[in-house]
Amino acid sequence: MDGLPVNMNKRNIFYLITAVVLIAATYMVFTSPAINPGERPTLLSDDEWQNRVQSYRVFYFHVPLAWVSYLAFFLVFIASIRYLQTSHVKWDVYAASSAEIGAVFCALNLLSGMLWAKGAWGIYWDWTPRLTFQLILFLLYVSYITLRRAMESESRARSSAVFGIIAFAAVPMSYLSIKLWPPLYHPDLTGEGGGIDSPIIVYTLLINILAYTLLYLSLLTIRMDNERALS
């Protein structure tokens, strides 16, 4: 019990740092230049072009959300393997907690992508491989969460671990789909013909990735405490 206040103080400091970085990252999103979407189509008016340019600010949220969803599901994958190796309940808690948070970030990634597409191209959704694989990824981890809640405690952890390992195959498929079938509304990250062509854009993106990673770790800590309390 003597170490509990120390641990709580460390966590509170970590949560404070997370909040500060999140606020700074959000401020940078709205004060940094918007990402250049590339060559301006001749048919667009000035207002339409500015709306398209501003819609690319969603990129600052979209990419970090995708990164955290992959990170969360990677932890599910590793924790599931470790549970099958050791049968230690802490790995099951890691996997369960990370899957729930990852599913939320994955849903927000899908939503931000839809808003981005609507602002850039006038449509919320098209069945491109990138969007389809990301949707499959989200549905797989919703299924993982549903499976856990539907099963009895005796067999839940092992069955969930097996499912979590298999479901992780959708993560590299989702990532590779960007490289193999790049969507039209993604900017050119090389800076040639649009995209990331300013250091401040790179810094803003990296700060947001850091901020959302810290948010994930904070939520994971809180969720694991709740999971242990219910166990």
C-alpha positions as CSV (number, residue, x, y, z in Angstrom):
1,M,0.0,0.0,0.0
2,D,2.9,2.3,0.6
3,G,3.8,2.4,-3.1
4,L,0.3,3.2,-4.2
5,P,0.4,7.0,-3.8
6,V,3.8,7.1,-5.6
7,N,2.3,5.1,-8.5
8,M,-0.8,7.3,-8.6
9,N,1.4,10.4,-8.6
10,K,3.4,9.0,-11.6
11,R,0.2,8.2,-13.4
12,N,-1.3,11.6,-12.7
13,I,1.9,13.3,-14.1
14,F,1.6,11.0,-17.2
15,Y,-2.0,11.9,-17.7
16,L,-1.2,15.6,-17.3
17,I,1.6,15.3,-19.9
18,T,-0.8,13.5,-22.2
19,A,-3.4,16.3,-21.9
20,V,-0.8,19.0,-22.5
21,V,0.5,17.3,-25.7
22,L,-3.0,16.7,-26.9
23,I,-3.9,20.4,-26.5
24,A,-0.7,21.5,-28.2
25,A,-1.2,19.0,-31.1
26,T,-4.8,20.2,-31.6
27,Y,-3.7,23.8,-31.6
28,M,-1.0,23.0,-34.2
29,V,-3.6,21.4,-36.5
30,F,-5.6,24.6,-36.8
31,T,-2.7,27.0,-37.0
32,S,-0.3,25.0,-39.3
33,P,-0.7,25.2,-43.1
34,A,-3.1,22.7,-44.6
35,I,-1.6,19.9,-46.6
36,N,-1.3,20.7,-50.3
37,P,-3.8,18.4,-52.1
38,G,-1.8,18.8,-55.4
39,E,-2.6,20.5,-58.7
40,R,-5.8,22.5,-58.7
41,P,-8.5,21.3,-61.1
42,T,-9.4,24.1,-63.5
43,L,-13.2,23.6,-63.0
44,L,-13.0,24.5,-59.3
45,S,-13.8,28.0,-58.1
46,D,-11.7,29.7,-55.5
47,D,-14.1,28.9,-52.7
48,E,-14.3,25.2,-53.8
49,W,-10.6,25.0,-53.9
50,Q,-10.1,26.5,-50.5
51,N,-12.7,24.1,-49.1
52,R,-10.8,21.2,-50.5
53,V,-7.5,22.5,-49.2
54,Q,-9.0,22.9,-45.7
55,S,-10.5,19.5,-45.8
56,Y,-7.0,18.0,-45.8
57,R,-6.5,19.1,-42.2
58,V,-8.4,15.9,-41.3
59,F,-5.1,14.2,-42.4
60,Y,-3.6,15.4,-39.1
61,F,-6.2,13.3,-37.2
62,H,-6.7,10.5,-39.7
63,V,-3.1,9.2,-39.8
64,P,-2.6,9.2,-36.0
65,L,-5.9,7.4,-35.5
66,A,-4.8,4.7,-38.0
67,W,-1.4,4.4,-36.3
68,V,-2.9,3.9,-32.8
69,S,-5.5,1.4,-34.1
70,Y,-2.6,-0.7,-35.6
71,L,-0.6,-0.3,-32.4
72,A,-3.5,-1.4,-30.2
73,F,-4.2,-4.5,-32.4
74,F,-0.5,-5.3,-32.4
75,L,-0.6,-5.4,-28.6
76,V,-3.6,-7.7,-28.8
77,F,-1.6,-10.0,-31.1
78,I,1.5,-10.1,-28.8
79,A,-0.6,-10.4,-25.6
80,S,-2.6,-13.2,-27.1
81,I,0.6,-15.1,-28.0
82,R,2.0,-14.6,-24.5
83,Y,-1.3,-15.8,-22.9
84,L,-1.2,-19.0,-24.9
85,Q,2.4,-19.5,-23.9
86,T,2.0,-18.8,-20.2
87,S,-1.8,-18.9,-19.4
88,H,-1.1,-15.8,-17.2
89,V,-4.2,-13.7,-16.8
90,K,-2.4,-10.4,-17.1
91,W,-1.8,-11.0,-20.8
92,D,-5.5,-11.7,-21.3
93,V,-6.2,-8.4,-19.5
94,Y,-3.7,-6.6,-21.9
95,A,-5.4,-8.1,-24.9
96,A,-9.0,-7.3,-23.8
97,S,-8.2,-3.7,-22.8
98,S,-6.2,-2.9,-26.0
99,A,-8.8,-4.4,-28.3
100,E,-11.6,-2.2,-26.9
101,I,-9.5,0.9,-27.2
102,G,-8.2,-0.1,-30.7
103,A,-11.8,-0.6,-32.0
104,V,-12.7,2.9,-30.9
105,F,-9.6,4.4,-32.6
106,C,-10.3,2.3,-35.7
107,A,-13.9,3.6,-35.9
108,L,-12.7,7.2,-35.5
109,N,-10.2,6.5,-38.3
110,L,-13.0,5.3,-40.6
111,L,-15.1,8.3,-39.7
112,S,-12.3,10.8,-40.3
113,G,-11.6,9.2,-43.6
114,M,-15.2,9.6,-44.6
115,L,-15.2,13.3,-43.6
116,W,-12.0,13.8,-45.5
117,A,-13.4,12.1,-48.6
118,K,-16.6,14.2,-48.5
119,G,-14.6,17.5,-48.2
120,A,-12.1,16.5,-50.9
121,W,-14.2,14.6,-53.4
122,G,-17.8,15.1,-52.5
123,I,-18.4,11.4,-51.4
124,Y,-18.4,9.8,-48.0
125,W,-17.6,6.3,-49.0
126,D,-16.5,4.2,-51.9
127,W,-15.5,0.5,-51.9
128,T,-11.8,1.0,-52.5
129,P,-9.5,-1.8,-51.1
130,R,-8.1,0.6,-48.5
131,L,-11.5,1.5,-47.0
132,T,-12.8,-2.1,-47.3
133,F,-9.8,-3.6,-45.5
134,Q,-10.0,-1.0,-42.7
135,L,-13.7,-1.8,-42.3
136,I,-12.9,-5.5,-42.2
137,L,-10.3,-4.7,-39.5
138,F,-12.8,-2.8,-37.4
139,L,-15.5,-5.6,-37.8
140,L,-13.0,-8.2,-36.8
141,Y,-12.1,-6.5,-33.5
142,V,-15.8,-5.8,-32.8
143,S,-16.3,-9.5,-33.2
144,Y,-13.4,-10.2,-30.9
145,I,-15.0,-8.0,-28.2
146,T,-18.4,-9.6,-28.8
147,L,-16.8,-13.1,-28.5
148,R,-15.3,-12.3,-25.2
149,R,-18.5,-11.0,-23.8
150,A,-20.5,-14.0,-25.1
151,M,-18.3,-16.8,-23.7
152,E,-17.9,-18.2,-20.2
153,S,-14.8,-17.2,-18.3
154,E,-13.2,-20.7,-18.3
155,S,-12.8,-20.8,-22.1
156,R,-13.0,-17.1,-23.0
157,A,-9.4,-16.2,-22.6
158,R,-7.9,-19.0,-24.7
159,S,-10.6,-18.7,-27.5
160,S,-10.1,-14.9,-27.5
161,A,-6.4,-15.3,-27.8
162,V,-6.7,-17.6,-30.8
163,F,-9.1,-15.2,-32.5
164,G,-6.9,-12.2,-31.7
165,I,-3.9,-13.8,-33.3
166,I,-5.9,-14.7,-36.5
167,A,-7.6,-11.3,-36.7
168,F,-4.3,-9.5,-36.7
169,A,-3.7,-10.6,-40.3
170,A,-6.1,-7.8,-41.3
171,V,-3.6,-5.2,-40.0
172,P,-0.8,-5.7,-42.5
173,M,-3.4,-6.2,-45.2
174,S,-5.0,-2.8,-44.4
175,Y,-1.6,-1.1,-44.4
176,L,-0.4,-2.7,-47.6
177,S,-3.6,-1.8,-49.3
178,I,-2.5,1.9,-49.1
179,K,0.7,1.1,-51.0
180,L,-0.9,-1.2,-53.5
181,W,-4.1,0.8,-54.2
182,P,-3.6,4.4,-53.0
183,P,-7.0,6.2,-52.7
184,L,-7.5,9.3,-54.7
185,Y,-8.0,11.6,-51.7
186,H,-4.7,10.7,-50.0
187,P,-2.0,13.3,-50.4
188,D,1.3,12.6,-52.1
189,L,3.6,12.1,-49.1
190,T,6.7,12.7,-51.2
191,G,5.8,16.4,-51.7
192,E,5.9,16.0,-55.4
193,G,2.8,17.5,-56.9
194,G,1.3,18.2,-53.5
195,G,1.4,16.5,-50.1
196,I,3.8,17.2,-47.3
197,D,6.0,20.0,-48.6
198,S,6.7,21.9,-45.4
199,P,8.6,21.1,-42.3
200,I,5.8,22.5,-40.1
201,I,3.4,20.0,-41.6
202,V,5.7,17.1,-40.7
203,Y,6.2,18.4,-37.2
204,T,2.4,18.8,-36.7
205,L,1.8,15.3,-37.9
206,L,4.5,13.8,-35.7
207,I,3.2,15.8,-32.6
208,N,-0.3,14.5,-33.3
209,I,1.0,10.9,-33.6
210,L,2.8,11.3,-30.3
211,A,-0.3,12.9,-28.7
212,Y,-2.7,10.1,-29.7
213,T,-0.1,7.4,-28.7
214,L,0.0,8.9,-25.3
215,L,-3.8,9.0,-25.2
216,Y,-3.9,5.3,-26.1
217,L,-1.4,4.5,-23.3
218,S,-3.4,6.5,-20.8
219,L,-6.6,4.9,-21.8
220,L,-5.0,1.5,-21.7
221,T,-3.8,2.0,-18.1
222,I,-7.3,3.1,-17.0
223,R,-9.0,0.3,-18.8
224,M,-6.7,-2.4,-17.4
225,D,-7.3,-1.1,-13.9
226,N,-11.1,-1.5,-14.6
227,E,-10.6,-4.9,-16.1
228,R,-8.7,-6.1,-13.1
229,A,-11.3,-4.8,-10.7
230,L,-14.0,-6.8,-12.5
231,S,-12.0,-10.0,-12.7
